[in-house]
Amino acid sequence: MPSLFLPSRPFAPRQLGLGLLLVCAVLVGCGGGKGGDSSSGGGGVTEFASGPTLSGIAAVGAPLMNARVAVVDGSGASLGSTTTRAPDGSYSLTLSSKSLTAPLLVQVSGLDAAGNPQVLHSAVPILAANASAMVAHVSPLSNAVLALALGADPQPVFAAAKSNGPALAAAATAASAAGEFVKTLVKTQLTDLKFSNPTALSLLADPAFAANKGAHDLLIESLRVSLVKNSKGVMQLQLSNKLLPSQAAEVVVDLPMAQTELLKTSSPTPTNAITSTLKATTSPTATLANLAALDDLSAALNKLIAQGASAATIGSHALLAGYDTHNGRLKAALATKLADYVAKNRQFGRWQITGCADDTVTGGLCKRVLVAAPISDVSGTVVDTFSDAVSYSKTSTTGSVWNLIGNGKKLALAVYPLAFQALAADGTNSTAITPNPVAGLQINIQTLLEGSATPLLTQATVQTPGGFSIPFANCGQAQLCISSTAGATSLVPTGGLADTALLRSSVGWIGADDIVLNAKYLVTYSLSGTAESRAVYLPAEVPAELPAARFPTLDGVSSSATLRGGQLLVGMTINWSAWAAANPDMRLISVRTVLNVPADPTQAPLINDTTPPLPPSTTLTLAGISVPDTFVASNYELWLGAQDAAGRRYYTRYTLTP
């Protein structure tokens, strides 16, 4: 066995050496083969007698949906691609070459159960000629292991693998020690999940791993894992307990510093790279003990759907007995939604934990667990995602100890980091605004429930972390709009980002404290005569860099093929495949057309929103717009909105020629 696979000093108990031998056996079947060159790592070449295969599972707790798997070796050579199986996230691929340079790098891009785009990585650090059937599971934790081994975000390294040979060789050397280091960062979860021998657990190739709410899967479920570039441009690994109300990272690791330590041949101390006060994540101890049975809720709901239950039957069913409201959605509306699944013969997939709806969590117990699940048709195609909150009752007789309850919130509130660019009809940057592009914040305060024209509230106030207050008023849209008049209860919308966005270039009240991860915004409003205040937190830092490639754009727009307002009037089909291919970690979330009369600010614009399909689809047909005879539009806009896994939003506005 190559000595590079073993760290010179353990990061866990003294029994670690045996654990690493077990990991090696699971990972690649170390040793054996022909001659003394049968196994390789860090740039060595291995020859296989028959076509080597790679298999594994891609999951973030629940399986990744519509996920594409791509594999390269240490020379940057592409070894093929495949897709995961929707029900369990598994994949299997016969590699396109029998001569491989270690390590193998795996990238999986797809959607999680909440519809968020994910791009995750894993690796086979060492290759052995007598182990042609290799395993590489892909999860946020495997991504963390590879990021530590590389000292960088794996995504750009994978994209330019041919020019990153030395980096890949170093990653192979550091991978085993990186995996052991990660386990020290999440040791509380490992204890709560009763891993009898954590040192034998491979985060890359655990033979027992499945996306089925087993111990390894719940380890992933209970953690929030992200790679973030700090204000000084240094890449960090950030981890935290997912069921805490706060979005703040608990453990922060400097990636370049960690890799330097992991590569040392003597006395490595990767703990020196931990820049946070906390050295290990906390755990939702009491909740973890009950999560293994969460997917029973899908089985119970699917049975109800298959029985052809009506909305009335669903509404009175014990699965919804404790349901009150979820972002304003009452039990009757939920029953109607589920009845629609009945009519279309839809089914629930596996659940993914997305957070905790409780304002405070005591003793590691979240009473309202936020969850999401994919909804698929009879062909197995995921056509929708479902989000809600569930509660646990060990005495439940519904067929599931977890039942739907809702988050208890009467309306939805959110704040997002955003970036905005304006384009002309030919796709070039518009000169009408400066700067372009620009960053800022988007604040969403729900006022219209789905299918309702009656507003829940007519005004609200948002206090920024810096202490400034922003008035909002009803504008006839699903969200309240920012008001320039304090105390106003109604206003005319613009149809653009000015309705809900605070751009740093135009709002002097946005400071450094307002744009960082976990910045706290306080929303005050009156609902049915009762005053309420709720805090919402920024899920990611406002982008400091605004590369043009991140903003959604349409295929085929050029100086010889400009976008015209007349196309909106009669209907048109749009395509964004080139942008989607370049940004696998993002997806289009909104398409809006706006016809307005800038010369008359009292004239409300004509606004039409169309929901784009889930990836991998990249085309959408926009219906023609019926324009009243009294409405004479002089400005035509097409808006595209996209979002990444961290919640950062990127908007593009095309201003069309008439």
C-alpha positions in Angstrom: 0.0 0.0 0.0 1.5 3.4 -0.9 2.5 5.3 2.2 0.9 8.5 0.9 -2.5 7.1 1.8 -1.8 7.1 5.5 -1.3 10.3 7.5 1.8 10.4 9.6 -0.2 11.3 12.7 -3.8 10.4 13.5 -6.5 12.9 14.0 -8.7 10.6 16.0 -8.1 7.7 18.5 -5.0 5.4 18.2 -7.1 2.8 16.5 -7.2 5.0 13.4 -4.5 3.0 11.6 -6.7 -0.1 11.4 -9.7 2.1 10.4 -7.7 3.5 7.5 -6.8 0.0 6.3 -10.5 -0.8 6.3 -11.3 2.4 4.4 -8.6 1.6 1.8 -10.0 -1.9 1.4 -13.5 -0.5 0.9 -12.4 2.3 -1.4 -10.3 0.5 -3.9 -9.3 -3.0 -2.8 -5.7 -1.9 -2.1 -2.7 -4.1 -3.0 -2.3 -7.1 -5.3 -2.2 -7.0 -9.1 0.8 -7.5 -11.3 4.3 -6.5 -10.3 5.1 -3.7 -8.0 3.1 -1.1 -9.9 -0.4 -2.4 -9.3 -1.8 0.5 -7.4 -1.3 4.2 -7.9 -2.2 7.5 -6.4 -1.2 11.1 -6.9 -0.5 10.9 -10.6 0.4 7.2 -11.1 -1.0 5.2 -14.0 -2.9 2.0 -13.5 -3.7 -0.5 -16.3 -6.9 -2.6 -15.9 -7.4 -5.9 -17.6 -11.1 -5.3 -18.2 -13.2 -2.2 -18.4 -13.2 -0.6 -14.9 -16.5 0.5 -13.4 -17.5 3.3 -11.0 -20.7 3.4 -9.0 -22.1 5.2 -6.1 -24.9 7.3 -4.7 -25.4 11.0 -5.1 -27.4 12.5 -2.2 -27.8 15.5 0.1 -29.8 13.4 2.5 -32.5 12.8 -0.1 -31.3 11.6 -3.6 -30.2 14.3 -6.1 -32.8 14.6 -8.9 -32.1 14.8 -12.6 -28.4 14.6 -11.8 -25.6 14.3 -14.3 -22.5 12.4 -13.3 -19.2 13.1 -15.0 -15.8 11.5 -14.3 -12.2 12.6 -15.1 -8.9 11.1 -14.1 -5.8 12.7 -12.8 -4.6 13.6 -16.3 -7.8 15.5 -16.9 -9.1 12.9 -19.4 -12.8 12.5 -19.6 -13.9 9.0 -18.7 -17.6 9.3 -19.5 -20.9 10.4 -18.0 -24.2 9.1 -16.9 -27.3 10.1 -14.9 -28.5 9.1 -11.5 -31.6 6.9 -10.9 -34.3 9.2 -9.5 -35.7 7.0 -6.7 -32.4 6.4 -4.9 -29.7 8.6 -6.4 -27.5 5.7 -7.5 -25.4 5.6 -10.6 -23.1 3.1 -12.4 -20.7 3.8 -15.2 -18.2 1.7 -17.2 -15.2 4.0 -17.7 -14.1 4.7 -21.2 -10.5 3.8 -20.7 -8.5 0.8 -19.2 -5.5 3.0 -18.5 -6.2 5.5 -15.7 -4.2 8.2 -14.0 -5.0 8.5 -10.3 -7.0 10.1 -8.8 -10.5 9.8 -10.3 -12.6 12.9 -9.8 -16.4 12.7 -9.9 -18.8 15.6 -10.4 -22.6 15.4 -10.0 -24.9 18.3 -10.9 -28.6 18.1 -10.2 -31.4 19.4 -8.0 -32.1 18.6 -4.4 -35.6 17.9 -3.1 -36.3 21.5 -2.6 -35.4 22.4 -6.2 -32.1 23.9 -5.3 -29.2 23.3 -7.8 -26.3 21.3 -6.4 -22.9 20.6 -7.9 -20.9 18.2 -5.7 -17.8 16.2 -6.0 -16.1 13.0 -4.8 -12.9 11.0 -5.6 -11.2 7.7 -5.8 -7.8 8.7 -4.5 -5.9 5.4 -5.2 -6.4 3.0 -8.1 -5.6 -0.8 -7.9 -5.5 -3.0 -10.9 -7.2 -5.8 -9.1 -10.1 -3.6 -8.0 -11.8 -2.6 -11.2 -15.2 -2.1 -9.5 -14.7 1.2 -7.7 -17.1 3.2 -5.5 -17.4 7.0 -5.1 -20.4 8.4 -3.2 -21.2 12.1 -3.8 -22.5 14.2 -1.0 -21.9 17.6 0.7 -19.4 15.7 3.0 -17.5 14.1 0.1 -17.4 17.6 -1.4 -15.9 18.9 1.9 -13.3 16.2 1.9 -12.2 17.0 -1.6 -12.2 20.7 -1.0 -9.9 20.2 2.0 -7.6 17.9 0.0 -7.4 20.5 -2.8 -7.4 23.5 -0.6 -9.9 25.0 -3.0 -13.4 24.8 -4.4 -13.5 21.5 -6.5 -15.8 22.9 -9.2 -13.3 25.1 -11.1 -10.6 22.4 -10.6 -12.8 19.8 -12.2 -13.8 22.2 -15.0 -10.1 22.6 -15.9 -8.8 19.2 -14.9 -6.3 18.9 -17.8 -4.4 21.9 -16.4 -4.7 20.9 -12.8 -2.6 17.7 -12.7 -0.4 18.8 -9.7 -3.5 19.9 -7.8 -5.2 16.6 -8.4 -2.0 14.6 -7.3 -1.9 16.7 -4.1 -5.6 16.0 -3.5 -5.0 12.2 -3.8 -2.2 12.5 -1.2 -4.4 14.5 1.3 -7.7 12.8 0.7 -7.5 10.2 3.5 -6.4 12.6 6.1 -9.0 15.1 4.9 -11.7 12.6 5.5 -10.5 11.9 9.0 -10.3 15.6 9.7 -13.9 16.2 8.6 -15.1 13.5 11.0 -13.5 15.4 13.9 -15.5 18.5 12.9 -18.8 16.6 13.0 -18.0 14.3 16.0 -21.1 15.3 17.9 -23.4 14.0 15.1 -21.3 10.8 14.9 -21.9 10.2 18.6 -25.6 11.0 18.4 -26.1 8.7 15.4 -24.3 5.9 17.4 -21.5 5.1 15.0 -19.7 2.4 16.9 -16.5 2.9 15.0 -16.3 6.2 13.3 -12.7 5.7 12.2 -13.9 2.9 9.9 -16.5 5.2 8.2 -15.5 6.2 4.7 -17.2 9.5 3.7 -16.3 8.6 0.1 -17.1 4.9 -0.2 -19.1 3.6 2.7 -20.4 0.2 1.5 -23.6 0.5 3.5 -24.4 4.0 2.4 -27.9 4.7 0.9 -30.1 7.7 0.8 -32.6 6.0 3.1 -32.3 7.9 6.4 -29.7 5.5 7.7 -27.0 6.7 10.0 -24.6 8.0 7.2 -27.5 9.6 5.4 -28.7 11.3 8.6 -25.2 12.6 9.2 -25.5 14.4 5.9 -29.1 15.5 6.6 -28.3 17.1 9.9 -25.5 19.3 8.5 -25.4 22.5 6.6 -22.1 22.4 4.5 -20.9 25.1 2.2 -17.8 26.5 0.5 -17.6 30.3 0.8 -15.0 32.9 -0.3 -14.5 35.4 2.6 -14.1 39.1 2.3 -10.3 38.7 1.8 -10.9 36.2 -1.1 -9.9 33.1 0.9 -11.9 30.0 0.3 -13.5 28.5 3.5 -15.3 25.4 4.5 -18.3 26.3 6.7 -20.4 23.7 8.6 -23.3 24.0 11.1 -26.2 22.2 12.6 -28.9 22.5 9.9 -31.8 22.5 12.5 -30.7 25.8 14.1 -32.9 28.8 13.3 -29.7 30.8 12.6 -27.9 30.6 9.2 -24.6 31.4 10.8 -21.7 29.0 10.3 -20.6 27.2 13.5 -17.2 25.8 12.2 -15.1 27.7 9.7 -12.0 26.2 8.1 -9.4 28.0 6.0 -9.1 25.7 3.0 -5.6 26.6 1.8 -4.2 26.5 5.3 -5.9 23.1 6.0 -4.5 21.6 2.9 -1.0 22.7 3.7 -1.2 20.9 7.1 -2.8 17.8 5.6 0.1 17.4 3.1 2.8 17.6 5.8 4.8 14.3 6.2 5.2 14.8 9.9 3.1 16.4 12.7 0.2 17.8 10.6 -2.1 20.0 12.6 -5.1 20.8 10.4 -7.0 22.0 13.5 -4.9 25.2 13.2 -6.9 26.0 10.1 -10.1 26.3 12.1 -10.8 30.0 12.4 -14.0 29.8 14.4 -14.3 29.6 18.1 -16.3 26.4 17.9 -14.2 23.4 16.8 -17.1 21.0 16.1 -20.7 21.4 15.0 -23.6 21.1 17.5 -26.2 18.4 16.8 -30.0 18.3 16.9 -29.7 15.4 19.3 -33.3 14.8 20.3 -34.6 15.3 16.7 -32.0 13.0 15.1 -33.2 10.1 17.2 -36.6 10.2 15.4 -35.6 11.0 11.8 -35.0 7.5 10.5 -38.8 7.0 10.0 -39.3 10.3 8.0 -39.8 8.6 4.6 -42.8 6.7 6.0 -44.7 9.9 5.5 -44.2 9.7 1.8 -45.4 6.1 1.8 -48.6 7.1 3.7 -49.3 10.1 1.4 -48.7 8.0 -1.7 -51.2 5.4 -0.5 -53.7 8.2 0.1 -53.1 9.5 -3.4 -53.3 6.0 -5.0 -56.7 5.5 -3.3 -58.1 8.5 -5.2 -58.9 10.5 -2.1 -60.9 13.7 -2.6 -59.9 17.1 -1.2 -62.5 16.6 1.5 -61.2 13.2 2.5 -57.6 14.4 2.5 -58.5 17.4 4.6 -60.1 15.3 7.3 -57.4 12.6 7.2 -55.2 12.0 10.3 -52.1 12.9 8.4 -53.2 16.5 8.4 -54.9 16.5 11.8 -52.5 18.9 13.5 -52.0 21.2 10.4 -52.6 24.9 11.0 -50.8 27.0 8.3 -47.6 27.1 6.2 -46.7 30.5 4.9 -50.4 31.4 4.9 -51.4 28.1 3.3 -54.3 26.7 5.3 -55.3 23.0 5.6 -58.0 23.4 3.0 -55.5 24.8 0.4 -53.1 22.0 1.2 -55.9 19.4 0.7 -56.7 20.9 -2.6 -53.0 20.7 -3.6 -52.8 17.1 -2.7 -56.1 16.4 -4.5 -54.4 17.8 -7.6 -51.7 15.2 -7.2 -54.5 12.6 -7.1 -56.0 13.9 -10.3 -52.6 13.8 -12.0 -51.4 10.6 -10.5 -48.4 12.1 -8.8 -46.2 10.5 -6.1 -44.0 11.8 -3.3 -40.3 10.9 -3.3 -37.9 10.8 -0.3 -37.9 13.7 2.1 -35.0 16.2 2.6 -34.6 18.2 5.7 -34.2 21.9 4.9 -34.3 23.5 8.3 -36.3 24.2 11.5 -39.3 26.5 11.7 -39.0 27.0 15.4 -37.9 30.4 16.6 -35.8 28.7 19.3 -34.5 25.1 19.6 -34.0 23.7 23.1 -32.2 20.4 23.9 -31.6 19.6 20.3 -35.4 19.3 19.6 -37.0 20.9 16.6 -40.7 20.6 16.9 -41.5 21.8 13.4 -39.0 20.4 10.9 -38.9 22.0 7.5 -38.8 19.5 4.7 -39.1 19.1 1.0 -39.8 16.2 -1.4 -39.8 15.7 -5.1 -43.1 15.0 -6.9 -42.9 12.7 -9.9 -45.3 11.5 -12.5 -45.9 7.9 -13.6 -42.8 7.9 -15.8 -40.6 8.8 -12.8 -40.0 12.3 -14.1 -39.8 14.9 -11.4 -42.4 17.6 -12.3 -42.6 19.6 -9.0 -41.2 20.0 -5.5 -43.3 20.1 -2.3 -42.2 22.1 0.8 -43.8 22.1 4.2 -43.1 21.3 7.9 -43.6 18.1 9.8 -43.9 17.1 13.5 -43.2 13.9 15.3 -45.6 11.8 17.4 -44.5 8.3 18.5 -48.2 7.5 19.2 -49.3 8.3 15.7 -51.6 5.8 14.0 -51.5 7.2 10.5 -48.8 4.8 9.2 -46.2 7.5 9.9 -44.9 8.9 13.1 -44.2 12.1 11.2 -47.2 14.1 10.0 -47.7 17.4 8.2 -48.1 20.4 10.5 -47.0 23.5 8.6 -44.5 26.1 9.9 -47.2 28.1 11.7 -46.4 31.3 9.7 -49.3 33.3 8.3 -47.2 34.7 5.5 -43.9 34.1 3.9 -40.9 36.4 4.5 -37.5 36.2 2.9 -34.4 38.2 2.1 -32.0 37.3 -0.6 -28.6 38.6 -1.8 -29.0 39.6 -5.4 -27.2 40.9 -8.5 -28.8 42.7 -11.5 -27.7 43.4 -15.0 -29.5 45.3 -17.7 -29.1 44.3 -21.4 -30.3 45.9 -24.6 -32.4 44.1 -27.1 -29.3 42.7 -28.9 -27.8 41.3 -25.7 -25.2 43.9 -25.1 -24.9 45.8 -21.8 -27.4 48.6 -21.5 -25.9 52.1 -21.1 -29.2 53.4 -19.5 -28.1 52.6 -16.0 -24.8 52.9 -14.1 -23.3 50.9 -12.6 -24.3 47.8 -14.6 -24.3 45.2 -13.2 -25.0 46.0 -9.6 -25.5 44.1 -6.3 -28.0 44.5 -3.6 -30.8 42.8 -1.6 -34.2 41.5 -2.4 -36.9 41.5 0.3 -40.0 39.5 -0.2 -43.1 40.1 2.0 -46.0 37.9 0.9 -49.3 39.7 0.6 -51.3 37.5 -1.9 -51.8 33.8 -1.3 -51.9 31.5 -4.3 -55.3 31.7 -6.0 -56.4 34.7 -3.9 -56.8 38.4 -5.0 -57.4 39.7 -1.4 -54.2 41.0 0.2 -53.2 39.8 3.6 -51.8 43.2 4.5 -51.3 46.6 3.0 -48.1 47.8 4.5 -45.0 46.7 6.4 -41.7 48.1 7.7 -38.3 46.4 7.3 -35.5 47.4 9.7 -32.0 46.6 8.4 -29.2 45.4 10.6 -27.7 48.9 10.3 -30.9 50.3 12.0 -32.6 52.0 9.0 -36.2 51.3 8.3 -37.7 50.8 4.8 -41.5 51.2 4.2 -43.4 48.7 2.0 -46.9 49.0 0.7 -49.4 46.9 -1.3 -48.9 47.2 -5.1 -51.3 44.6 -6.3 -48.6 42.0 -6.6 -47.9 38.8 -4.7 -45.2 40.7 -2.7 -45.4 44.1 -1.1 -43.4 46.8 -2.9 -40.9 49.3 -1.5 -42.5 52.6 -1.0 -41.0 56.1 -1.4 -43.8 57.5 0.7 -43.7 56.6 4.4 -47.1 55.3 5.7 -48.5 54.6 2.2 -50.8 51.6 1.9 -51.0 51.4 -1.9 -48.8 52.3 -4.8 -48.2 51.5 -8.5 -45.7 48.8 -9.2 -42.9 49.2 -11.7 -42.8 45.5 -12.6 -39.0 45.4 -12.1 -36.6 44.9 -9.3 -37.2 48.4 -8.0 -40.4 47.0 -6.4 -38.5 44.6 -4.0 -34.8 45.3 -4.3 -32.4 47.5 -2.4 -29.5 48.2 -4.7 -26.3 49.4 -3.1 -25.8 51.9 -5.9 -29.0 53.7 -5.2 -29.9 53.2 -1.5 -27.5 54.9 0.9 -28.9 53.0 3.8 -27.3 49.7 2.8 -24.0 49.2 4.7 -21.4 46.5 5.4 -23.5 44.9 8.2 -26.5 44.4 5.9 -24.8 42.2 3.2 -23.1 39.5 5.2 -24.2 35.9 5.9 -26.9 35.7 8.6 -27.6 39.5 8.6 -30.8 39.9 10.6 -33.7 41.9 9.2 -36.8 42.7 11.3 -40.2 42.8 9.5 -43.0 44.6 11.3 -46.6 44.5 10.1 -50.2 44.1 11.2 -52.2 41.0 10.2 -56.0 40.9 10.9 -55.5 43.8 13.4 -52.7 42.1 15.3 -49.2 43.6 15.2 -46.4 41.1 14.5 -42.6 41.3 14.2 -40.5 38.5 12.7 -36.8 38.2 12.0 -35.5 36.9 8.7 -31.8 36.2 8.0 -29.7 36.6 4.9 -28.7 33.1 3.6 -25.5 34.2 2.0 -23.3 37.2 1.5 -24.2 39.7 -1.3 -21.9 38.9 -4.2 -18.7 40.9 -4.3 -17.8 39.8 -7.8 -20.3 40.1 -10.6 -19.0 38.0 -13.6 -21.2 38.3 -16.7 -21.4 34.6 -17.1 -23.5 34.2 -13.9 -26.4 36.2 -15.2 -29.1 34.3 -17.1 -29.2 35.0 -20.8 -31.1 33.7 -23.8 -29.7 31.7 -26.7 -29.7 33.3 -30.1 -29.9 37.0 -29.2 -27.5 39.2 -31.2 -27.3 42.4 -33.2 -28.8 40.5 -36.2 -31.5 38.8 -34.0 -32.7 41.4 -31.5 -35.6 40.9 -29.2 -38.8 42.8 -30.1 -41.9 43.8 -28.2 -44.1 42.4 -30.9 -42.7 38.9 -30.1 -44.1 39.2 -26.5 -47.5 40.2 -27.9 -48.0 37.2 -30.1 -46.1 34.7 -27.9 -42.6 33.3 -28.2 -40.4 30.4 -27.2 -37.2 31.2 -25.3 -34.2 29.0 -24.6 -31.3 29.4 -22.1 -29.4 26.1 -22.7 -25.9 27.8 -23.2 -26.2 29.6 -19.9 -27.5 26.5 -18.1 -24.6 24.4 -19.4 -22.1 27.0 -18.1 -23.8 27.3 -14.7 -24.7 23.8 -13.5 -24.9 25.2 -9.9 -27.8 27.5 -10.8 -31.3 27.3 -12.2 -33.8 29.6 -13.7 -36.6 30.4 -11.2 -38.6 33.1 -12.8 -39.6 34.7 -16.2 -41.5 37.9 -16.3 -42.7 40.2 -19.1 -43.5 43.8 -18.4 -45.3 46.3 -20.7 -45.4 49.8 -19.3 -45.8 53.5 -20.1 -42.9 55.4 -18.5 -44.4 58.8 -19.4 -47.4 58.0 -17.2 -46.3 56.9 -13.7 -50.0 56.5 -12.7 -50.5 53.8 -15.3 -50.0 50.3 -13.9 -47.8 48.1 -16.1 -49.0 44.8 -17.6 -47.1 42.1 -15.7 -47.1 38.5 -16.7 -45.1 35.8 -14.7 -44.4 32.4 -16.0 -42.8 29.6 -14.0 -39.9 28.0 -15.9 -39.6 24.2 -15.9 -37.2 22.3 -13.7 -33.8 21.4 -15.2 -32.7 19.7 -17.4 -35.4 21.4 -19.5 -34.2 24.8 -20.8 -37.1 26.0 -23.0 -40.3 27.8 -22.2 -43.1 29.0 -24.4 -44.5 32.4 -23.4 -48.2 32.9 -24.2 -49.2 36.0 -26.2 -50.3 39.0 -24.2 -53.8 40.5 -24.4 -53.4 44.3 -24.3 -56.5 46.5 -23.6 -57.3 49.0 -26.3 -56.7 51.8 -23.8 -53.2 50.7 -23.0 -50.5 51.9 -25.3 -47.2 50.4 -24.2 -44.0 52.3 -25.1 -41.6 50.1 -23.2 -41.2 46.3 -23.3 -39.1 44.3 -20.8 -38.2 40.6 -20.4 -36.9 39.6 -17.0 -35.0 36.4 -16.2 -34.3 35.4 -12.6 -31.9 32.6 -11.5 -30.8 31.3 -8.1 -27.8 29.2 -6.8 -27.8 26.7 -4.0 -26.8 29.3 -1.4 -29.9 31.5 -2.2 -28.0 34.2 -4.2 -30.3 35.6 -7.0 -29.1 36.9 -10.3 -31.5 38.9 -12.5 -31.2 40.0 -16.1 -33.5 42.6 -17.8 -33.7 42.7 -21.5 -35.2 46.0 -22.8 -36.9 45.1 -26.1 -37.3 47.3 -29.2 -40.9 47.9 -30.2 
